[in-house]
């Protein structure tokens, strides 16, 4: 009986240790705001924990993985209008000590928007990819799948 009890405690301890090591400093949400008949602004918001940051979509090679939005290219009922924009309350542009290069990154929050025109009712699917770092380490890039139900003209 003692051995079984010890195994249960050991297993429970391993579960707590594994759970404690999971770090997820960014939470993404998204929504579609209709701006006209068949026109939408897709808004992606990243809430970033203190001491962490995520990177711009528009950075050079040789550094971190940039934030990237991939929209279902097979969906011919949606047309992207312009590039995806980005903003946030705490934007840094300058030398990044982790990658030893000039970068643009966001703390606290990153808001990206993409304008689309919708020809007929459809679902628009896609994936966003991002990387998050603090002052001494980076987590592996992460992907989030998204989906919007959009009404056409």
PLY file of the C-alpha trace (Angstrom):
ply
format ascii 1.0
element vertex 153
property float x
property float y
property float z
element edge 152
property int vertex1
property int vertex2
end_header
0.00 0.00 0.00
2.85 2.37 0.83
4.42 1.77 -2.59
1.17 2.61 -4.37
0.74 5.77 -2.31
4.34 6.81 -3.06
3.78 6.22 -6.78
0.63 8.35 -6.69
2.50 11.20 -4.95
5.43 10.93 -7.38
3.11 10.98 -10.40
1.17 13.95 -9.00
4.43 15.80 -8.38
5.54 15.19 -11.98
2.24 16.55 -13.26
2.61 19.73 -11.21
6.23 20.16 -12.33
5.28 19.73 -15.99
2.38 22.16 -15.64
4.56 24.76 -13.91
7.01 24.80 -16.84
4.40 25.76 -19.44
4.90 29.40 -20.37
2.28 31.16 -22.49
2.91 34.92 -22.27
0.71 35.94 -25.24
-3.06 35.57 -25.64
-4.59 36.26 -29.08
-8.17 37.23 -29.88
-9.73 38.27 -33.18
-12.94 39.80 -34.45
-14.43 41.21 -37.64
-15.96 44.71 -37.72
-18.18 45.47 -40.67
-17.21 48.83 -42.21
-19.59 48.75 -45.17
-21.65 46.38 -47.26
-19.35 43.44 -47.89
-16.40 45.23 -46.28
-14.74 44.30 -43.01
-11.82 45.20 -40.82
-10.33 42.04 -39.31
-8.77 42.89 -35.95
-6.22 40.64 -34.26
-5.20 41.55 -30.71
-2.28 40.05 -28.78
-2.24 40.68 -25.03
1.40 40.34 -23.95
2.47 39.59 -20.38
4.87 41.99 -18.62
8.59 41.60 -19.50
7.74 39.81 -22.80
7.51 41.16 -26.34
6.56 39.97 -29.83
7.93 41.12 -33.14
6.71 43.18 -36.06
5.58 41.65 -39.33
8.14 43.78 -41.10
11.63 42.77 -39.96
14.68 41.58 -41.86
16.18 38.14 -42.22
18.54 36.66 -39.68
16.52 37.51 -36.60
13.40 36.34 -34.81
10.35 34.93 -36.55
8.18 37.91 -37.55
4.47 37.97 -36.83
2.80 36.61 -39.97
-0.80 36.28 -41.15
-1.67 33.67 -43.77
-5.18 33.82 -45.22
-6.76 30.91 -47.12
-5.69 31.61 -50.71
-8.30 29.14 -52.04
-11.14 31.36 -50.85
-11.90 33.47 -53.94
-14.87 35.15 -52.18
-12.57 37.37 -50.11
-10.19 40.02 -51.41
-7.49 41.47 -49.15
-7.25 45.26 -49.36
-3.74 46.55 -48.69
-1.26 45.16 -46.18
-1.93 44.10 -42.61
-1.24 47.07 -40.33
0.12 46.92 -36.80
0.08 49.19 -33.78
0.33 49.05 -30.01
0.73 51.21 -26.92
4.38 50.22 -26.34
6.39 49.98 -29.57
10.16 49.69 -29.53
12.40 50.20 -32.53
16.09 49.78 -32.07
18.81 47.37 -31.11
17.64 44.03 -29.72
20.27 42.47 -27.42
19.01 38.91 -27.92
19.43 38.98 -31.73
22.06 41.75 -31.86
20.26 43.62 -34.64
17.82 46.47 -35.24
14.23 45.29 -34.68
10.71 46.53 -34.09
8.79 44.82 -31.31
5.70 45.31 -29.16
5.16 45.07 -25.41
1.83 44.94 -23.56
-0.35 44.67 -26.70
-0.11 44.26 -30.47
-3.12 45.09 -32.65
-3.04 44.07 -36.32
-5.79 44.91 -38.80
-6.54 43.69 -42.30
-9.24 45.18 -44.52
-11.15 42.74 -46.74
-13.92 42.85 -49.34
-16.34 39.94 -49.33
-18.08 38.94 -52.57
-20.55 36.47 -51.02
-21.21 34.88 -47.62
-18.20 32.81 -46.67
-15.88 31.58 -43.96
-12.37 32.98 -44.08
-9.79 30.77 -42.43
-6.12 31.30 -41.80
-3.18 31.06 -39.47
-1.13 33.58 -37.58
2.44 32.84 -36.56
4.40 34.74 -33.93
7.42 34.53 -31.67
7.73 35.89 -28.14
10.87 36.74 -26.18
11.93 38.38 -22.96
15.34 40.00 -22.31
17.18 36.69 -22.11
15.25 33.97 -23.94
12.77 33.24 -26.69
10.03 30.67 -26.91
9.63 28.59 -30.08
7.37 30.16 -32.73
3.67 29.45 -32.22
0.74 29.19 -34.67
-2.90 30.06 -34.05
-5.68 29.10 -36.45
-8.45 31.66 -36.94
-11.82 31.74 -38.69
-14.31 34.50 -39.56
-17.92 34.18 -40.76
-18.36 37.03 -43.22
-21.41 38.29 -45.15
-21.07 39.34 -48.78
-22.52 42.29 -50.67
0 1
1 2
2 3
3 4
4 5
5 6
6 7
7 8
8 9
9 10
10 11
11 12
12 13
13 14
14 15
15 16
16 17
17 18
18 19
19 20
20 21
21 22
22 23
23 24
24 25
25 26
26 27
27 28
28 29
29 30
30 31
31 32
32 33
33 34
34 35
35 36
36 37
37 38
38 39
39 40
40 41
41 42
42 43
43 44
44 45
45 46
46 47
47 48
48 49
49 50
50 51
51 52
52 53
53 54
54 55
55 56
56 57
57 58
58 59
59 60
60 61
61 62
62 63
63 64
64 65
65 66
66 67
67 68
68 69
69 70
70 71
71 72
72 73
73 74
74 75
75 76
76 77
77 78
78 79
79 80
80 81
81 82
82 83
83 84
84 85
85 86
86 87
87 88
88 89
89 90
90 91
91 92
92 93
93 94
94 95
95 96
96 97
97 98
98 99
99 100
100 101
101 102
102 103
103 104
104 105
105 106
106 107
107 108
108 109
109 110
110 111
111 112
112 113
113 114
114 115
115 116
116 117
117 118
118 119
119 120
120 121
121 122
122 123
123 124
124 125
125 126
126 127
127 128
128 129
129 130
130 131
131 132
132 133
133 134
134 135
135 136
136 137
137 138
138 139
139 140
140 141
141 142
142 143
143 144
144 145
145 146
146 147
147 148
148 149
149 150
150 151
151 152
